Every structure is written in structure tokens, then in C-alpha cells.
């Protein structure tokens, strides 16, 4: 059996999402994963739409994904995320059928294992995943330090709503989020569309002491955070001070700053 604990590749904890419409299948896989203390089950999902929401929110390292599910199947999950431009985790397709393998690897799935899952086969897959993740170049953690744009940070922003171009104070923005290339800006009194094309561009023009990129799709006003909510294992969400009490995911890379900011 492959070595599960020795060597530098085992030092980094891996977060996993289990996706299967059959509870017994999820439970069986969770039981098998107990033999791998460096694999942390961050969440489970019972269908494709739940899987997409979880992947975008918790950014797991591994996704054990059933192929045959009602509605959006496993291959459809990968296709949908690719279409949205979402960074992909390592997908491990788990199914009782072998005829999906070609499609799975065409979608760049990391591995394809047949049910019932054998411990030795699972160990081999996880060992390969550890090595692949350890070899991946590490992204620099975003910090609050950034060079101010020429003319300084913006204090006013243009927001489009109902065919009108409205000017809002930057300090009034509660959060901004991007979906399918469209940035939505929310203030206490209105919701509209930003003229910025990317969250990165918007972030670079706003005061980093006030605005925090908590997730690749979310930029929040630190002064408008109402509550910090413990979520899945070792992760958090922020409840914002808007009328809906919007809950915003905090990416794993930003959890360190969250703990420092609020002394968690």
C-alpha cells in the first residue's frame, strides 16, 4: 500500500468535498477517509448544484464526485465550472460504471475510481493528489498593501441602475460580487452594476484599509461586516450589514487575516 504519512507531501492538510446523491455512498467514503488523517472532509453535497455552490464557496483541494446524479450529473458539474471560469479542484470521479472514463479525462479529471471503492486504490489516488498539490506553485497570499493608483484611491464610484448612472460614496458600499463577468454593487439604499470589468480592477482603485478581497468573487467593506459565522471545518462566512444580511464566504487563504482582524 502506498505510504500515507511519511515524507514532505503528507505535511499539508487537504480539504475534501464528497458529492453523491446516495447517503450510504457518502458515508462509506467518509469512513474510508478516516484512515487518512491529513484529508479533512470540509463538506458533503447530494447533487450537482449543491456541489457547484460548495466548490465556489469553500475551494476544496479534492472533490470526490459521483457521475450519475439526478439533474446535473458529475461531468456536468465540471463542465459548468469550466464555463464559468472557476478555478478547478482535483476531481476524483467515483462511479460503478467504467464507460464514463474517457469523458472524465477529457474534462481533465484527476482520477477515476470504480465503486465499491477499495482502500488500496483510494490510498494510491490520495498519494498522487498530495504530490500533485505539493508540486503546484503556491500563490502569494493577498495583503492589504497595494500601490495607490495615480490620483489616489477612489472615493466616488459610478453605479448603473435602471438606465441611470448614479454616483455613490465608496464608504457606502457594503460589498461587491462578480458573477458571469457582471459586478454587482450593494449599498444600504440601492443595488446596481459597476462599470469595472473585474473585481481585481475595482479592488486596486479602492482603499485597502476599508475594502477586503475575502474571496475571489467577493470584495467587502470591512466596516460593514455585521457578524463572523463559523461554517464548515476551519472556515467562516461573513454576514454583511445589508437589508438581506448577505452571507459571504471567506476563502481559506484569507482565513488567517480574518483571525488576525477580529482576534478569533
N, C-alpha and C positions, 0 to 999 in steps of 0.2 A: 504493500500500500504506500502511496506517496507520503513523504514526510510532511506532517501537518503543522509542526510547531517550530522546527529549527530553522536557523538562517534569518537574514535580514528581511526577507519578503514577508515573514509572518508578523512583523512588528506592527504594521499598520492595520488598524481595525477596518473591516469592510462592512458597510451597511447594505442590507438586502431588502428587497420588496418581493413578497410572494403573491403571485396572481394566479388564481384558479377559481372557477365557478363552483367547484366541489369542496365543501369544508373539510371532508375527510382527507382529500389530497393535500390541502394546505397544512393540515395538522400532521400528516405523515412526513412531509418535507420539513416542517419546523422541528419535528422530533429528530430527524436525521441530522439537521444542522446543529443540534446540541453538542455534537462531537467536535464542532469547530468553534472554539471559544472566541476566535478573532472575527467571526461573522456575526454581526448584530442584526437581528430582524427588526427593521425600523417600522414596518407596516405590512398589512396584507390588503389585498383587493379581490373582489369577486367578479369583476367584469372589466372590459376594455376601457370604458370611460373612466371608471374609478382609477384604473392603472395610470392613465394619462395624467389625471389630476395629481396623483401621488408622486409620479416621476417629476413633474414640473415643480412640485412643492418641496419635496424632501431630497431630491437629487441623489438617489441611491447609487452605490457603486455597482451593485448587481441586481438584476431583475430576473427572477425565476418565473417564466411566463408560459402558461398553458396556451396551446394553439387553438383548440376547439372550445369556444365560449359563445353563448348566445349574444346576438348583436354584433359588436365589434370584436373580432377574434384577435388572437395574439399577433399574427402577421399584420393585421390592420392597425394595431397599436403602433408597431414600429413604423409603418408607412405614414400614419397620421403625424407622428412626432417628427419624422424626416421632412414632411411637407411644411411643418410649422417652423423648421429650423432649430428645433430644440436639441441641445447637446445630448447625445445618447449615452446611456449607461451600458454596461456589458450585459447583453441579453442572453440568457440561457433558456432556450426553448425546451419545455418539458411536455411530452405527449406520448400517447400509447401508439401512435402511428408514425411510420418512418417515411411516408411519401411526401411530407412537407419539408424535408431536409434541404432540397435544392433551393426552394423559395426562401427558406430561412437564411441560408448562407448568401444568397443574392442580396438580401437585405442587411448583410454584414452582422448577423447574429454571432455572438462569441462562441456559443456551443449549442449542441442539440443532443438531448439525452432522452432515452425512452423510459416510459413508465412500465412496470414499477421500477423506481429508481434504486439502483444498487449503491451501497456505501462506497465501494472502491471506485466506481465510476464518478460519483459525486466528489470524492476526495481528489481525483485527478483533475476534474473541472475547476474546483476551487483553488487548487495549487497553481494551475495555469493562470487563473484570474489574478491571484496575488502577484504573480511575477509580471503579468502584463500591466497591472496598475502601478506596481512599484517602478517599472521602467518608464512609465509615462512622464513626460516633463511636467514639473509642478508649476502651476500658475501662481504668479505673485499675488499675495493677498492684498486686496484694495485697502488703501489707508485714507485718512481724512486729509492728507497732504496732497495738494494739487496746485499746479501753477495757475494763477488767476489769469483769465483771458485779457487781451488788450482792452482797456477801458474798465476793468474790474468786473466783479460778479453782477449779474442782472438782478435788479430789484423789482422790475416790472416784466410781465410776460404777456404775450398775446395768446388768447384762447378763443377758438371759434365755436359758436353755438347758434343754432337756428339762423344760419346765414349772416350772423353778425360777428364782427371782430372785436372782442372785449379785451380790455387791459386789466390784469389782476396784479395785486401785490404778491411778490414771491413769498412773503411771510404768511400769506393767507392760504397757500397751497397746503393741503393735508397730505396728499400723496399723488403720484403719477404712476401709471402702469401701462405697459405695452402689450398688445395682442394683435397678431396678424399685421404688424407694421403700423398700427394706429396707437398713438399715445393719448390716453385719457387722463385729464387733469381734474382733480376734485378739490373744491374749496367748501367752506361752510355753507355757501349760498348757491353754488352752481356746479355743474359738471360739463366739461366741454373737451374739444380736441386741440391738442398742442400743435404748433407749427413745426416743432422739431421732428426730425426723421427717426432719431434713435434716442434711447434712454441715455446712452453714453454722451451724446452731444448735449442733451439737456442738463445732465449732471455736471458737465465741465463748465457750464455757464452759471451755475448756482453755488452759493456759499456752502462749502463742505462742512462747516461747523453747524449748519442748520439742516442740510439735506444729506441723507444717508442711503446708499445703494444696498439695501438689505438682501436683495435677491436680484438675479439677472433681469427680471421683468418688473421690478418694483423700486421706486425711489420715494422715500418717505421724509416728511418733515419731523425731525426729532422732537420738536416742541409740541407736536400734535399726536404723540403716542399716548394712548389712554391706559393701556394695560399690556403686560407681558404675560403670555399664556403658555405654560409648559404643554408641549404637544407630544409627538412621538418621541421615543427614547432619545434623550440628549438633544432634542430640538425644541424650538419655540415658534410661536406666532405672536404678532403684534396686533392688538385691537386699536384701531385708529379712532380719532375724535371726530368722525363724520356722522351724519344722521343715521346711517345704516350700521355703524360700528364695524366697518370692514375689517376682516382678519387677514393679515398679510404674512406670508411665510418668511422666515429668516433662513437663509442658506447656511449650510454647515460651515462654510469658510467665514461667515460673518458672525457666528455664534460667539467667538472669542471677544469681538468688540462689544457685542450685546452684554456679555457678562461684565466686562470692564465698565461699560457705560452706566449700568444700573447696579453694579456690585452684587451680581447674582451668586 
